[in-house]
């Protein structure tokens, strides 16, 4: 199975080397670091560790993920992973296993179902993720506890979803659209650790509110769009 790993970064000089070093080389076919014009040595460190570095001057988490998706080389599976070392790349086999065994199309690593170090995820982030997971369960009938960023998906199905969200709402767009298409979405527990460096999201109130708004409104937005399309198709039929 050919696996491409996409890692969005912005000023992750202190952590990106550890992330890349811990990726299981026997499982990963290529690693792409999509850098949003870091002002430190993130790109140089990533290149030293053998990653394919892509500069993406336009900001946005979803944009970085989509840019990485545009540059992968014919993989079977694409893995998305943050560059701050809060998730452990060595747990990649756990993320890939349900797809390898034919049990899933998309796998989400749940930080809330796994072991979480004290202080790794602030209380307001825990509450926000629990709320997002509740909405996904109610609206999409997908049993998730956490729409975490460490995830894997079959490449052909990702392309079919026609993902377009440029913000932090991108992870939930994948889940909502995938659920509406009948894809098998499962979660596995992953450990979660304090990130290296200050978080761009939970490290500031502005970042927390902005990301939370993108995630929660994204769930509702893409769910309602899917409902409208289903209604339109039914009327045409």
URLIN-V274034 format. One record per residue. N is the residue number from 0. OMEGA is omega in whole degrees, 0 to 359 (NA if undefined). D_FIRST is the distance of its C-alpha to the first C-alpha in Angstrom with 1 decimal. Layout:
n = [N | N]
omega = [OMEGA | OMEGA]
d_first = [D_FIRST | D_FIRST]
This chain:
n = [0 | 1 | 2 | 3 | 4 | 5 | 6 | 7 | 8 | 9 | 10 | 11 | 12 | 13 | 14 | 15 | 16 | 17 | 18 | 19 | 20 | 21 | 22 | 23 | 24 | 25 | 26 | 27 | 28 | 29 | 30 | 31 | 32 | 33 | 34 | 35 | 36 | 37 | 38 | 39 | 40 | 41 | 42 | 43 | 44 | 45 | 46 | 47 | 48 | 49 | 50 | 51 | 52 | 53 | 54 | 55 | 56 | 57 | 58 | 59 | 60 | 61 | 62 | 63 | 64 | 65 | 66 | 67 | 68 | 69 | 70 | 71 | 72 | 73 | 74 | 75 | 76 | 77 | 78 | 79 | 80 | 81 | 82 | 83 | 84 | 85 | 86 | 87 | 88 | 89 | 90 | 91 | 92 | 93 | 94 | 95 | 96 | 97 | 98 | 99 | 100 | 101 | 102 | 103 | 104 | 105 | 106 | 107 | 108 | 109 | 110 | 111 | 112 | 113 | 114 | 115 | 116 | 117 | 118 | 119 | 120 | 121 | 122 | 123 | 124 | 125 | 126 | 127 | 128 | 129 | 130 | 131 | 132 | 133 | 134 | 135 | 136 | 137 | 138 | 139 | 140 | 141 | 142 | 143 | 144 | 145 | 146 | 147 | 148 | 149 | 150 | 151 | 152 | 153 | 154 | 155 | 156 | 157 | 158 | 159 | 160 | 161 | 162 | 163 | 164 | 165 | 166 | 167 | 168 | 169 | 170 | 171 | 172 | 173 | 174 | 175 | 176 | 177 | 178 | 179 | 180 | 181 | 182 | 183 | 184 | 185 | 186 | 187 | 188 | 189 | 190 | 191 | 192 | 193 | 194 | 195 | 196 | 197 | 198 | 199 | 200 | 201 | 202 | 203 | 204 | 205 | 206 | 207 | 208 | 209 | 210 | 211 | 212 | 213 | 214 | 215 | 216 | 217 | 218 | 219 | 220 | 221 | 222 | 223 | 224 | 225 | 226 | 227 | 228 | 229 | 230 | 231 | 232 | 233 | 234 | 235 | 236]
omega = [180 | 185 | 173 | 180 | 179 | 182 | 174 | 180 | 168 | 181 | 179 | 182 | 185 | 187 | 190 | 178 | 180 | 177 | 183 | 180 | 184 | 177 | 180 | 184 | 181 | 181 | 189 | 179 | 179 | 178 | 180 | 174 | 180 | 189 | 182 | 176 | 176 | 178 | 176 | 186 | 181 | 184 | 181 | 179 | 180 | 180 | 179 | 179 | 173 | 179 | 171 | 185 | 179 | 177 | 178 | 185 | 180 | 185 | 178 | 181 | 179 | 179 | 179 | 179 | 180 | 176 | 176 | 180 | 179 | 187 | 179 | 185 | 174 | 179 | 168 | 183 | 174 | 178 | 176 | 188 | 178 | 184 | 186 | 178 | 175 | 166 | 182 | 180 | 180 | 179 | 179 | 178 | 179 | 180 | 185 | 189 | 182 | 177 | 179 | 183 | 176 | 183 | 186 | 173 | 177 | 179 | 179 | 175 | 183 | 176 | 183 | 177 | 181 | 178 | 183 | 179 | 180 | 178 | 182 | 181 | 182 | 185 | 182 | 176 | 177 | 180 | 180 | 179 | 176 | 178 | 178 | 180 | 178 | 179 | 179 | 179 | 183 | 186 | 188 | 181 | 176 | 185 | 178 | 174 | 186 | 177 | 188 | 184 | 180 | 188 | 177 | 180 | 175 | 186 | 182 | 180 | 176 | 179 | 181 | 180 | 180 | 181 | 185 | 183 | 183 | 188 | 175 | 174 | 183 | 180 | 181 | 174 | 178 | 183 | 183 | 180 | 178 | 179 | 181 | 178 | 179 | 178 | 179 | 182 | 180 | 175 | 174 | 179 | 174 | 177 | 180 | 190 | 176 | 181 | 173 | 184 | 183 | 180 | 176 | 182 | 185 | 180 | 178 | 178 | 179 | 180 | 180 | 181 | 181 | 180 | 179 | 179 | 180 | 182 | 184 | 178 | 178 | 179 | 182 | 183 | 184 | 174 | 180 | 177 | 180 | 178 | 180 | 179 | 178 | 178 | 180 | 179 | 180 | 179 | 179 | 180 | NA]
d_first = [0.0 | 3.8 | 6.3 | 9.9 | 12.8 | 16.1 | 19.3 | 22.7 | 25.6 | 29.4 | 31.4 | 28.9 | 30.2 | 30.9 | 27.5 | 24.7 | 24.8 | 24.2 | 21.3 | 19.5 | 20.6 | 19.2 | 15.6 | 13.6 | 13.0 | 10.7 | 8.1 | 9.1 | 8.8 | 11.9 | 14.6 | 17.2 | 20.6 | 22.6 | 26.2 | 29.1 | 31.8 | 32.1 | 35.5 | 34.4 | 32.2 | 28.8 | 27.5 | 28.9 | 27.4 | 23.9 | 24.3 | 25.5 | 22.4 | 20.3 | 19.2 | 19.5 | 22.6 | 23.6 | 27.1 | 27.8 | 31.6 | 31.6 | 31.4 | 29.5 | 26.5 | 25.1 | 25.9 | 24.0 | 20.8 | 21.3 | 22.0 | 18.8 | 17.0 | 19.1 | 18.0 | 14.2 | 12.8 | 10.9 | 7.9 | 6.1 | 7.5 | 10.6 | 12.4 | 16.2 | 18.3 | 22.0 | 23.3 | 26.2 | 24.7 | 25.8 | 22.4 | 20.9 | 17.6 | 17.4 | 16.9 | 13.5 | 12.2 | 14.8 | 13.6 | 9.9 | 11.2 | 12.8 | 9.9 | 7.8 | 11.2 | 12.0 | 14.9 | 14.4 | 13.7 | 15.0 | 15.5 | 18.5 | 19.5 | 23.2 | 25.6 | 28.4 | 26.9 | 26.0 | 28.2 | 29.8 | 32.0 | 35.5 | 35.9 | 32.2 | 32.5 | 36.1 | 37.8 | 38.0 | 34.2 | 33.8 | 36.2 | 34.7 | 31.2 | 32.8 | 34.6 | 31.6 | 29.8 | 33.0 | 33.1 | 29.5 | 30.4 | 33.6 | 32.7 | 29.2 | 29.2 | 26.0 | 26.5 | 25.7 | 27.7 | 26.5 | 24.7 | 23.3 | 21.6 | 18.6 | 16.1 | 12.6 | 12.3 | 10.5 | 11.3 | 13.2 | 15.2 | 16.1 | 17.6 | 19.5 | 21.1 | 22.8 | 23.1 | 26.1 | 27.5 | 28.4 | 29.6 | 28.6 | 28.6 | 25.1 | 23.2 | 25.5 | 25.3 | 21.6 | 22.6 | 25.8 | 24.4 | 21.4 | 23.9 | 26.1 | 23.5 | 22.8 | 19.3 | 18.5 | 19.0 | 19.1 | 20.0 | 19.6 | 22.2 | 21.7 | 24.4 | 26.3 | 28.5 | 31.2 | 29.8 | 31.0 | 33.6 | 35.1 | 33.1 | 33.5 | 33.4 | 35.0 | 37.0 | 39.4 | 41.0 | 40.5 | 36.7 | 36.5 | 38.5 | 36.8 | 33.2 | 34.5 | 36.2 | 33.2 | 31.0 | 33.7 | 35.0 | 31.5 | 30.9 | 34.2 | 34.0 | 30.7 | 31.8 | 35.2 | 33.7 | 31.6 | 34.8 | 36.8 | 34.4 | 34.4 | 38.2 | 38.5 | 36.4 | 38.5 | 41.7 | 40.6 | 39.9]
